[in-house]
Amino acid sequence: MTREAPRVEVRRSARRRKTVSAFWEGDMAVVAIPAGFSRAQEADWVERMVARLQQDTARRRGSATDEALMGRALALAETYLGGQARPASIRWVTNQRRRWGSCTPSERTIRLSHELQGMPSWVVDYVILHELAHLLVSGHGPAFWRRLEGYPRLAEAKAFLAGAAFGASRVPGGPQPDGDDPTDAGWGLTGDEEHP
């Protein structure tokens, strides 16, 4: 099966002397090149840069799959929770606009908001660990937080999510903080049974 070639727009710039860049504008690949490039140089650079864009996109999509999440969750559980927390499933969801993550301990399932996609990996790892810890300890008492003490970027990740939740709450029509646990950065991370 061959991959369909994207639409490509070449933008020549008199200000560019040597650098070439590429980025997506919707589903179109834009390649910016120096105005002085020959047609052969243009063709060569377009081919290379579009290939890089496609590889980068494929890599990012691959890291966002549910299978990749499970691998990540198991590695985090092994590293920080002694391998004790093993979810039955972990997946991205688009219907979770008031929580970063949630889990149903009785089913050992974890759901992560798609709003986390694109955030730094150490922030996503914290949310995964938070939900994994709920497979072992319900609520947010001292025993729960002791489970997460070994994560080196715990405070930083919580602060990042607090800032993201604050920023999102300032956007008209954006997600609003849940408020059920202020230590969970406004939006909410929960280990409770499924709730609205």
Secondary structure, 3 states (H helix, E strand, C coil): CCCCCCEEEEEEECCCCCCCEEEEECCEEEEEEECCCCHHHHHHHHHHHHHHHHHHHHHHHHHCCHHHHHHHHHHHHHHHHCCCCCCCEEEEECCCCCCCEEEECCCCEEEEEHHHCCCCHHHHHHHHHHHHHHCCCCCCCHHHHHHHCCCCCHHHHHHHHHHHHHHHHCCCCCCCCCCCCHHHCCCCEECCCCCC
